[in-house]
Structure formats: C-alpha cells, structure tokens
Amino acid sequence: MAAQKRLVSTAAKIASVSTTHLPRFPPREAIFKHSEIPKPSFAPETWASTRPPPPSALSAFAHRIGLASVLSTPEIVLRVCTHSSFPILQKQFAPHEHIAPTNAHLAPLGNALLGLFASEFVQAAYPHLPTRVLKAAVSAHVGTQTCAAVAQEMGAAPLLRWHRSERVNHSDALASVPRALTALVYEKRSLLSARQFVHSYFLSREIDLRGMIKFRQPKKALVEMVKKLDREYPKSRLLKETGRFSNSPVFVVGIYSGADQLGEGFGSSLRMAEYRAAEDALHRVYLTRVPNHLMNLPTSTFPAGLGSVFDVEGEQLHTPADLGMAEVEYGRSGKSSAGYTD
C-alpha cells in the first residue's frame, strides 16, 4: 500500500506523466503480493521515467515551437525527444515493452547542419576573424550548452527520455532535441527551411566575441598587421592624463598610423594604456561586421524544393565575398606563434 501511495504522489509531481492515457494504472509491479520468492522493490521514480509523455503534451510542444506541420503526429515528437541512451533504461526496467524509437539517426545529421549554417554565417559576418576565434564562435552559437539552453526554452525538458551514464549527462541528452528537430525539418521540408529554423532559434542570438580574443603582445601583432596593409608604422600618443603624481593616475593613449587613429585605451600606467589601445585597434579590425542585408550565404543559393546535383535549374548565382585578411603571425627565437590566444 505504501508503494502505491508513493507511486500516485510521484506521478502527480512529474508534469509529463499522466495516467489517463496509460492502459493500466497502477502497474502490475506496484501491487504488493505475498510471495516466498523475494522480488526487487518497486521504484516509482524509475517507472515514471520509462512512461511516455501524454499525447496532449507532445502536440502542445509541436505547436509551441511552430513546427506542427513537420511534427504531424505525437509519435514523431516522441522520437525527437527520446535520446539514444533511453533503450538501456527501458531494457533494464521494462524488458517486456517494444524498444522505443530514438533520435540517434537524426541528432548527428542535425549537428552537422547546425555546424554548416553557423560556420557560413560567422565567416560571412566577420570575414577577418581568426580561425580559433571563429571555431569558438561557432561553438557558442550551436554548441552543446547552447542547444541544451534552446531545448529548455522550447519546453523540451519535461518530455525528454534518457538514461544517465558516464558518457551521457543531462545537457548532452537535452541538446539532442534541437539537433533532431533541425534534421527533421531538413528531411521533411528543405535545406532552406532548416537554415531558417537555425537562424530563428540559434543565430539570432548575440555572442560576445570580444571576450574570445586575447592577445599576448597586441602592439607587436598590430605592427605586423599594419605592415601587411602597407600603412605607416603605428605610433602611440598620449591624449589625456590626470593625477600623474597621485595614487590613482589615469592615462589615455591613442595609436595612430599617420593621421588615422587606429585605437584608444586607458590605464593606470602608460604601458597599460598603450596595451589596451593596441588591443582596441586589433578588435576594430577583427570584429568588423558585415550587415545582414549585404551577406551572401552559400546555402541561400540552393533551390527551395528537392534539387539534383546534375541539374543547375532553380539555383541562384552565388557571388563569393572577398577573402578576409590572413591571420597575423610573428615569431621569436626561431619559434613561430600566433599573435593571439584563445
């Protein structure tokens, strides 16, 4: 009797567990029967985690994210929200049931599409961004933590079915949901529809790229960059100062190439102000952003429907953008190293 009461209270606490659509409640395992053969105790929490969410919750999820036409049946939504680790839990606690279909084949395809759309977007928006920073920006846009956060905002957490292990944690399992959705939109609609979905949920977010670029010797990297662009040698000029002989002086230094000011920085010493000024000048170059209406993404030229690699009809002409400036590198003591750090 105590196990049955605990089962009812557990099912009431978990929003995704509804007893109205279950064929039998309480389950046979929860009913106590006197037997001389010892049986393992019944765990309501484990039983509740193996139950599918109600169809109403699955349908509400599809309409909430605006993909009701793609997620046309509750079975498709349930597959999207079932991680590949769930069959392990199902075999262990519900071996008599059919193995539930998972998103094991959809998540890798969706992950590849997310990387494709994010890479071309970041490269087109910031053509001068260093390679390491570009990779970090792509991960910030469509990485595991971002995918898990998007799934949380979608409301997929109560619908997720998964099993914790040494390889799989909650963020990994939750991140598979938007990846599977991206693959499903691509399979049932088109590449352009999948790109629109990714831009709406992922690439519309603002990412702080300035914090990803850290220079070891910004003045030396700036000299190399100015030399590559055939500009005059950069020179530092003291613009303002206050409290030089006090306990808290402030210096404002600007770096100029001829008559053009490249950057400006402040600090409690001249060296710190010059360091920040050179860093600001490099940030202005690397973080130069192309407006959205001027970006020409390669995937935007694909046909709206199903196309053929042997037929060019329906494809738009792609005009590639100019290549960005090559990364500045300098060396010391015979060892070459990039002028920036992650």
Secondary structure, 3 states (H helix, E strand, C coil): CHHHHHHHHHHHHCCCCCCCCCCCCCCHHHCCCCCCCCCCCCCHHHHHHCCCCCHHHHHHHHHHCCCCCCCCCHHHHHHHCECCCHHHHHHHHCCCCCCCCCCCCHHHHHHHHHHHHHHHHHHHHCCCCCHHHHHHHHHHHHCHHHHHHHHHHHCCHHHCECCCCCCCCHHHHHHHHHHHHHHHHHHHCCHHHHHHHHHHHHHCCCCCCHHHCECCCHHHHHHHHHHHCCCCCCEEEEEEEECCCCCCCEEEEEEEECCEEEEEEEECCHHHHHHHHHHHHHHHHHCCCCCHHHCCCHHHHCCCCCCCCCCCCCCCCCCCCCCCCCCCEEEECCEEEECCEC
